[in-house]
């Protein structure tokens, strides 16, 4: 006896509402690829910049952006250079015969800036601020940075400051400053705003000697002295690669060589004695990363708007398979039973019964679910005088049944009521 296998019916297309892995990848691959490209670009730029800016403004570095060359030239002129990396060291090193150079003033917190300003005012020495941005007003009162930087890098002095007049044009183009401090001398203007500001000392000058060769702008005799604070709009003139261009070397030597001691302060994030404790997280993040994060957020918002689902009219479409109404009813009933949703099931049964009874009783469909309109018409068509006949109000508008047996009884009673109305 040969056993035959009944033919199998090929499965129809799936009607599941859940997305497959392929559909998820197809819908999100554009965004994921864009994020991957941005991440690779950010890492690449960070690696390139970290190599290019290694040792920037460090007097011990021979890199192109380092400042070893100017430190060597100052040493030949008898000026010793000392590098410090903390606020405590910088404050302790200030004095009347000391020039304090602050590289990267914007890395300092408010408490650090206030402490340095107090120390330099009392010391009588010279303070040189290299390209300060928002920190300019705290370290040099009366000087605020302008929002638009200089377009030109090399500028002419156009001032009477002796050091600038002897140096000639120099690479000071960077930040531009607005000056309200009295007796301030402004040099190297760009579109009317200076890129170098010298704030003279308010204390009397009791010294009668000056460093040789007139490095302080006094020609080695008593008289005019350099200001207590000098603000430079760009660090270019201190870089090894640009020191021999224009009047950069002359200007740098005159500004930094006016005292026998030079303290070169390189702020670092590891100086947490005063910096990290009073600075927020956003202040610790470099400004370039903040701008990049803002641009990335805007780009992601635009991509989200571009890829978001548009609201529009409903478009009917044919189902891939035909589903019988009885299957839909059974499926919904199983869901109600699984969730013990007897209230929803009874409400659906009563609402459907009322909707079918209203046309049979001559009640408008809009009033089919109001007891005042439906029950009087229903009482006139049915006989509810028996002791076992359920109350019409309870049957059609009553509370939900307490168990499954009561729900089945309710369904039978509603069905009997509808047959009675149809046959009456």
C-alpha positions in Angstrom: 0.0 0.0 0.0 1.5 3.2 -1.1 1.3 6.1 1.3 0.8 9.5 -0.4 1.6 12.9 1.1 -1.1 15.5 0.7 0.1 18.5 -1.4 1.2 21.4 0.6 -0.1 24.9 0.0 2.6 27.5 -0.5 2.6 30.0 2.2 1.1 33.4 1.4 2.6 36.7 1.9 3.0 37.7 5.6 0.6 40.2 7.0 2.5 40.8 10.2 2.8 44.5 11.3 6.3 44.0 12.7 9.2 45.0 10.5 11.8 42.6 9.3 15.5 43.1 9.8 15.9 43.9 6.1 13.2 46.6 6.3 14.8 48.2 9.3 18.1 48.3 7.6 16.6 49.7 4.4 14.8 52.5 6.3 17.7 53.5 8.5 20.8 52.8 6.4 21.0 56.4 5.1 21.1 57.9 8.6 23.5 55.3 9.8 25.9 55.8 6.9 25.7 59.6 7.4 26.6 59.2 11.1 29.4 56.9 10.3 30.9 59.4 7.8 30.6 62.2 10.3 32.3 60.1 13.0 35.2 59.1 10.7 35.6 62.7 9.6 35.6 63.9 13.2 38.3 61.4 14.2 40.4 62.2 11.1 40.2 65.9 11.8 41.1 65.4 15.4 44.1 63.2 14.6 45.3 65.7 12.0 44.9 68.7 14.2 46.4 66.9 17.2 49.6 66.3 15.1 49.6 69.8 13.6 49.1 71.6 16.9 51.4 69.6 19.1 53.4 71.9 21.4 51.5 75.0 20.3 52.9 78.1 21.9 55.3 76.0 24.0 58.7 77.6 24.4 60.2 74.2 24.7 58.8 72.9 21.4 60.6 73.1 18.0 57.4 72.2 16.2 56.1 74.8 13.6 53.5 76.1 16.1 55.9 76.0 19.0 57.8 78.9 20.4 61.3 77.6 21.0 62.9 80.1 18.6 61.7 83.2 20.5 62.8 81.6 23.8 66.3 81.1 22.4 66.5 84.7 21.1 65.4 86.0 24.5 68.0 83.8 26.2 70.7 85.4 24.0 69.5 88.8 25.3 69.8 87.7 28.9 66.1 86.9 29.5 65.5 83.6 31.2 62.2 81.8 30.4 60.4 79.6 32.9 57.4 77.5 32.0 54.5 77.1 34.5 51.3 75.1 34.1 49.3 76.0 37.2 47.7 79.2 38.5 49.5 78.9 41.8 52.9 78.8 40.0 51.9 81.8 37.8 50.8 83.9 40.7 53.8 83.1 42.8 56.2 84.0 40.0 54.8 87.5 39.4 57.0 90.5 40.3 58.2 93.9 39.1 61.1 92.4 37.1 58.9 89.6 35.5 56.9 89.4 32.4 54.0 87.0 32.7 52.8 85.6 29.3 49.4 83.8 29.4 48.9 81.5 26.5 45.3 80.5 26.0 43.6 82.8 28.5 40.2 81.4 27.5 41.1 78.1 29.2 41.0 79.8 32.6 38.0 79.8 34.9 36.5 83.0 36.4 38.3 82.4 39.7 41.6 81.9 38.0 41.2 85.0 35.9 40.3 87.1 39.0 43.2 85.7 41.0 45.7 86.4 38.2 44.4 89.9 37.6 44.8 90.7 41.3 48.3 89.3 41.4 49.5 91.2 38.3 48.1 94.5 39.5 50.0 94.3 42.7 53.2 93.0 41.2 54.0 95.9 39.0 55.2 93.6 36.3 54.1 93.2 32.7 51.4 90.8 31.6 51.1 89.7 28.0 47.8 88.0 27.0 48.0 86.0 23.8 44.7 86.0 21.7 42.2 86.3 24.6 38.6 86.0 23.6 35.8 86.4 26.2 38.5 86.4 28.9 39.9 89.7 27.7 37.5 91.9 29.8 38.4 90.0 33.0 42.2 90.0 32.6 42.4 93.4 30.9 39.5 95.7 32.2 38.3 98.1 29.6 39.1 95.7 26.7 36.4 93.5 25.1 36.7 91.2 22.1 34.8 92.0 19.0 32.7 89.2 17.5 34.2 89.5 14.0 37.9 88.7 13.7 40.4 90.4 11.4 40.4 89.4 7.8 44.0 90.3 7.2 46.8 88.5 9.2 49.6 91.0 8.6 48.9 94.6 9.6 50.7 97.9 9.9 51.2 99.4 13.4 49.6 102.8 12.8 50.4 103.9 16.4 53.0 105.7 18.5 53.9 102.7 20.6 57.8 102.6 20.3 57.9 98.8 20.1 55.4 98.7 17.3 56.9 101.6 15.5 60.3 99.9 15.4 58.9 96.5 14.5 56.7 97.7 11.6 54.1 95.4 10.1 53.5 92.1 12.0 51.2 89.1 12.1 48.8 90.4 14.8 45.6 89.9 12.7 43.2 87.7 14.7 40.9 89.0 17.4 39.9 92.6 17.3 39.2 94.6 20.4 37.0 97.4 21.6 38.8 99.6 24.1 37.2 101.9 26.7 40.1 102.0 29.2 41.7 105.5 29.6 45.2 106.1 28.3 45.2 102.8 26.5 47.4 102.6 23.4 46.0 100.8 20.4 48.0 99.4 17.5 47.7 97.3 14.3 44.1 98.3 13.5 41.9 96.2 11.3 38.8 98.0 10.0 39.1 100.6 12.7 39.5 98.2 15.7 43.0 97.4 17.1 44.5 93.9 17.3 47.1 95.0 19.9 46.3 97.0 23.0 48.8 98.3 25.6 47.3 99.3 29.0 49.8 101.6 30.8 50.5 101.2 34.5 48.5 103.3 36.9 51.3 103.1 39.5 54.2 105.5 39.3 57.4 104.2 37.8 60.2 104.5 40.3 62.8 102.5 38.3 65.7 104.4 36.8 67.2 101.6 34.7 65.8 99.4 31.9 67.0 96.3 30.1 69.6 96.8 27.5 68.8 97.6 23.8 65.6 99.3 24.8 63.5 96.1 24.7 60.9 97.8 26.8 60.4 100.7 24.4 62.5 103.1 26.5 65.8 103.1 24.6 67.6 102.1 27.9 66.9 105.4 29.7 64.5 106.6 32.3 61.1 107.7 31.0 58.3 105.8 29.2 57.8 102.2 30.2 55.7 99.5 28.7 52.2 99.0 29.9 51.4 96.6 32.7 49.1 94.6 30.3 49.5 93.9 26.6 46.8 92.2 24.6 47.8 90.5 21.3 45.1 89.5 19.0 46.9 86.5 17.4 49.6 84.0 18.5 51.2 83.9 15.0 54.1 86.2 15.7 55.3 83.8 18.5 55.3 80.6 16.3 58.5 79.2 15.1 57.4 79.1 11.5 56.5 82.8 11.4 59.0 84.4 13.7 61.3 85.4 10.8 58.6 87.0 8.8 57.8 90.8 8.7 58.5 92.4 12.1 57.3 89.5 14.2 60.7 88.8 15.8 61.3 92.5 16.7 57.8 92.9 18.2 58.0 89.7 20.1 61.5 90.5 21.6 60.5 94.0 22.6 57.3 92.8 24.3 58.7 89.8 26.0 62.2 91.1 26.7 61.3 94.2 28.7 62.1 92.4 32.0 64.9 90.0 32.9 62.5 87.2 33.8 59.8 85.7 31.6 57.2 83.4 33.1 55.4 81.4 30.3 52.1 80.2 31.6 50.5 77.3 29.6 47.0 76.6 31.2 46.0 73.0 31.3 42.8 71.2 32.2 44.8 69.3 34.8 45.1 72.5 36.9 41.9 71.7 38.9 42.9 73.5 42.0 40.8 76.5 40.8 39.7 75.7 37.3 37.6 72.5 37.3 35.9 73.3 40.6 34.2 76.5 39.4 33.7 75.7 35.8 30.7 73.9 34.3 31.0 71.0 31.8 30.2 73.2 28.8 33.1 75.6 29.8 35.5 72.7 29.9 34.6 71.6 26.4 36.6 73.5 23.7 34.6 76.0 21.7 35.3 74.2 18.4 33.6 71.1 19.7 30.6 73.1 20.9 30.2 74.6 17.5 30.6 71.1 15.9 28.0 69.7 18.2 25.6 72.5 17.4 26.1 72.0 13.6 25.7 68.2 14.0 22.4 68.7 15.9 21.1 71.0 13.2 22.1 68.5 10.5 20.4 65.6 12.3 17.2 67.7 12.8 17.1 68.5 9.1 17.6 64.8 8.2 14.9 63.8 10.6 12.5 66.3 9.0 13.5 65.0 5.6 13.0 61.4 6.4 10.0 61.8 8.7 6.7 60.3 7.8 4.4 62.9 6.1 0.8 63.3 7.2 -1.5 63.0 4.3 -4.8 61.5 3.2 -5.4 57.8 3.8 -4.7 55.7 0.7 -6.7 52.4 0.5 -4.9 49.4 -0.6 -5.9 45.8 -1.3 -4.9 43.2 1.3 -2.5 40.5 0.0 -4.9 37.8 1.2 -8.7 37.7 1.8 -9.7 37.3 5.5 -13.2 36.2 6.4 -15.2 38.3 8.7 -15.7 35.4 11.1 -11.9 35.0 11.5 -11.6 38.7 12.4 -14.4 38.3 14.9 -12.9 35.2 16.4 -9.5 36.8 16.6 -10.8 39.9 18.4 -12.8 37.7 20.7 -9.6 35.8 21.6 -7.8 39.0 22.3 -10.6 40.2 24.6 -10.6 36.8 26.4 -6.8 36.8 26.8 -7.0 40.3 28.4 -10.1 39.5 30.5 -11.7 42.5 28.8 -15.4 41.6 29.5 -16.2 45.3 29.8 -15.1 46.0 26.3 -16.7 42.9 24.9 -20.1 43.6 26.5 -19.9 47.2 25.4 -19.3 46.1 21.8 -22.2 43.6 21.9 -24.6 46.1 23.3 -23.6 48.9 20.9 -23.9 46.6 17.9 -27.4 45.4 19.1 -28.6 49.0 19.7 -27.4 50.0 16.2 -29.3 47.2 14.5 -32.5 47.7 16.6 -32.8 51.4 16.0 -33.8 51.1 12.3 -36.2 48.4 13.1 -37.9 50.5 15.7 -38.0 53.7 13.6 -35.4 55.5 15.9 -32.9 57.7 14.2 -29.4 56.2 14.2 -28.1 59.3 16.1 -30.4 58.5 19.0 -29.8 54.7 19.0 -27.5 54.9 22.1 -29.8 57.2 24.2 -32.1 55.2 26.6 -34.8 58.0 26.5 -35.3 57.4 22.8 -34.6 53.7 22.3 -36.3 52.1 25.3 -39.8 53.5 24.9 -39.9 52.3 21.3 -38.5 48.9 22.2 -41.0 48.4 25.0 -43.9 49.0 22.6 -42.6 46.1 20.3 -41.7 43.5 22.9 -43.4 41.6 25.7 -41.3 41.9 28.9 -44.0 40.9 31.4 -42.6 37.4 32.2 -40.8 36.9 35.5 -37.6 35.7 33.7 -37.5 38.5 31.1 -34.5 40.8 31.7 -35.0 44.5 32.2 -34.4 46.3 28.9 -32.4 49.1 30.5 -30.1 46.6 32.2 -29.8 44.5 29.1 -28.9 47.3 26.7 -27.2 49.9 29.1 -26.3 47.9 32.2 -23.0 47.3 33.9 -20.4 44.8 32.4 -20.8 41.1 33.4 -18.8 39.8 36.3 -17.6 36.5 34.6 -17.4 34.7 31.3 -20.7 32.8 32.0 -22.5 36.1 32.5 -21.0 37.4 29.3 -22.3 34.4 27.4 -25.8 34.9 29.0 -25.7 38.5 27.9 -24.9 37.6 24.3 -27.7 35.1 24.2 -30.3 37.6 25.7 -29.3 40.3 23.2 -29.6 37.8 20.3 -33.0 36.7 21.6 -34.1 40.4 21.9 -33.1 41.2 18.4 -34.9 38.1 17.0 -38.0 39.1 18.9 -38.0 42.6 17.4 -37.5 41.3 13.9 -40.4 38.8 14.1 -42.8 41.0 15.9 
